[in-house]
Amino acid sequence: MDEQVHAAELEFRGIRDAVTKAYSSCVGAGPFVSELHGAQAEELRKRGGDAGEYGVTTGRPRRVGWFDAVATRYGCRLQGATSVVLTNLDVLGYLDEIPVCIGYETSEGVIDDFPMTSKLEHAKPVYKSMPGWKSGISEIRQFDELPLAAKQYVEFVESEIGVPIATISVGPRRDQVITR
C-alpha cells in the first residue's frame, strides 16, 4: 500500500523516473546496436547486476553492450520521463575507457534518432569514448565524491539523453545510492 501511495504522490507532483543501467543489456532476440561479443561481453556480463547478467529462471546469459544513448533518449521521450535513475555505475569501475553509443551508422549516414527496426538491423554504433575511473565507488554517497571520470561519465550520459539523472546506484544494496 505504501508503494502505491508513494507512486501516486510522485505522479501527482509530475515526476516520472525512467530507470536505466550505466551499460545496456537485453533479453531475447532483436536488434541491439551496441551489443558486445566474446571476452568483452563475458567480462561485463560477469560483473553486472547482483549475480551477473544471467536470466534468473533460466540462467541464460543476457546480451550486454555499451550504454546506448540513442535508444535511452527515445525511451525517456516515449515514457515522458522527467528524471532518470542510473543503475549499476559501479559495474564499470574496471574499465580504462568506456564507449557510449551516441549515434547509428546507417545506409543513409549517421543518425542520432531512434529509427525503425528495419534500419536498426543493419546499423553500426557510433561511439564516443569516456575515460574510466579504475576504482571502486560502492561506498560513495555524494556525487561530488565520485572520481572525476565517473562524474564526467554521468554528466555526459545526462547531456546525451536530455533528461536529468537524479539518482545513481553504486551497488546492489538499497543504501548504495547517490541522490543529486
C-alpha positions, 0 to 999 in steps of 0.5 A, a space after each residue: 500500500 505504501 508503494 502505491 501511495 508513494 507512486 501516486 504522490 510522485 505522479 501527482 507532483 509530475 515526476 516520472 523516473 525512467 530507470 536505466 543501467 550505466 551499460 545496456 543489456 537485453 533479453 531475447 532476440 532483436 536488434 541491439 546496436 551496441 551489443 558486445 561479443 566474446 571476452 568483452 561481453 563475458 567480462 561485463 556480463 560477469 560483473 553486472 547486476 547482483 549475480 551477473 547478467 544471467 536470466 534468473 529462471 533460466 540462467 541464460 546469459 543476457 546480451 550486454 553492450 555499451 550504454 546506448 544513448 540513442 535508444 535511452 533518449 527515445 525511451 525517456 521521450 516515449 515514457 515522458 520521463 522527467 528524471 532518470 535513475 542510473 543503475 549499476 555505475 559501479 559495474 564499470 569501475 574496471 574499465 580504462 575507457 568506456 564507449 557510449 553509443 551516441 549515434 547509428 551508422 546507417 545506409 543513409 549516414 549517421 543518425 542520432 534518432 531512434 529509427 525503425 527496426 528495419 534500419 536498426 538491423 543493419 546499423 553500426 554504433 557510433 561511439 564516443 569514448 569516456 575515460 574510466 575511473 579504475 576504482 571502486 565507488 560502492 561506498 560513495 554517497 555524494 556525487 561530488 565524491 565520485 572520481 572525476 571520470 565517473 562524474 564526467 561519465 554521468 554528466 555526459 550520459 545526462 547531456 546525451 539523453 536530455 533528461 536529468 539523472 537524479 539518482 545513481 546506484 553504486 551497488 546492489 544494496 538499497 543504501 548504495 545510492 547517490 541522490 543529486 
